Amino acid sequence: MGEPAGIGPEVAVTAFEALDGKIGGHPLKLVGDVGIFAKHKDALIATKAQASAVPGKPSAANAGAVIEAIEIAVKACLAGEAAALVTAPIHKAVLAGTGFGFPGHTEFLAALSGAPRAVMMLASDKLRVVPLVIHVPLARVPGLITTASIIETADIVLAGLTQDFGIVRPRLAVAGLNPHAGEDGILGGEEEAVIAPAVAALKARGFQVTGPLSADTLFHEEARKRYDAVLTMYHDQGLIPIKTLSFWDGVNVTLGLPIVRTSPDHGTAFDIAGTGKADARSMIAAIKMAADIADRRAGHG
């Protein structure tokens, strides 16, 4: 369901109807408030907590239903009752105001599923990016980049590329933090001190990893042919290029979980909620990718 006051429920229903309630061999189920999904009660897993949606006006009163919907869906996946979870966008500020305690979906899903670390990947047929540091102020980014965190994240990404995307020998590009990847230390020292040692350690284990590379020349068409995914150092460094290239068909994939989880790569879009203008292409792409990954994990893809 996601945030009821946003476009999440609308794109969920539009995608459900466009796919005729199924994807491949998987029936689709909607999870959320019975009033929100009244048109499709036969395919609904209803929350006990209720939500009263006023388009464009998020309310803390709906937080319980939003959180419960996520918990129900994760539980179904962990129990093997569902093959994958596709989440509509939530509004972090509303949840934070109710003591939610997580910066976003990704961290909450990791806690619910018992995963030690979850990694956010944005993926399309043109590009796959993973930001090392996600939802923190830009001023804090340099202090959060460590050799250990790069190695740990890269391990999860490389495993995900093999397990979930079927790439036997994945190639990972690692971006630098500073302009021109530090330019031999003139424009910053993180590349030589922190990022390069991580790349060297990964190479020593036999992985195809390159970097640190200058981010400003990493995303053009020819460059993208040289890797299967890019590990960027912070949120916008990776999300700007993929949202420029694939805004309507980009998918958020969570790697490192024991369950399959995807979501559209857009937000709640309160400004167009309830107007009928919401575009469901990213939600449809997320559902298709979730089914593909689930089938691959099950040995059918």
Number of C-alpha atoms within 10 A of each C-alpha: 27 26 29 31 25 29 31 27 27 24 23 24 20 18 23 23 13 13 16 11 16 15 16 11 8 14 14 20 19 23 27 28 26 19 14 20 21 11 11 16 14 10 16 17 17 20 20 13 17 19 23 15 20 13 18 19 12 21 17 15 16 20 27 17 24 25 21 19 24 24 16 15 22 22 16 16 18 16 11 11 11 19 21 26 23 27 24 27 23 24 23 16 13 17 23 15 11 12 9 16 12 14 15 18 20 19 18 18 21 20 14 14 17 12 15 10 16 22 23 23 25 24 23 22 10 15 22 25 26 29 22 25 22 19 12 12 10 12 7 10 17 14 8 13 18 17 17 14 16 23 18 16 21 25 14 16 27 23 19 22 20 13 15 22 17 15 14 11 13 19 17 24 23 28 27 28 25 21 14 19 24 19 15 11 14 11 14 17 16 21 23 17 13 18 27 20 18 25 23 16 15 19 13 11 8 9 18 16 24 19 19 26 23 18 20 13 13 18 18 11 11 9 10 17 11 13 18 19 23 28 25 25 25 24 20 16 20 25 20 12 17 23 20 10 17 19 18 19 22 27 31 27 27 24 28 20 21 13 24 25 26 28 25 27 25 19 15 22 16 18 13 14 21 17 12 10 12 17 14 22 19 23 30 25 22 29 27 18 25 24 24 20 24 22 18 15 17 10 8 9 13
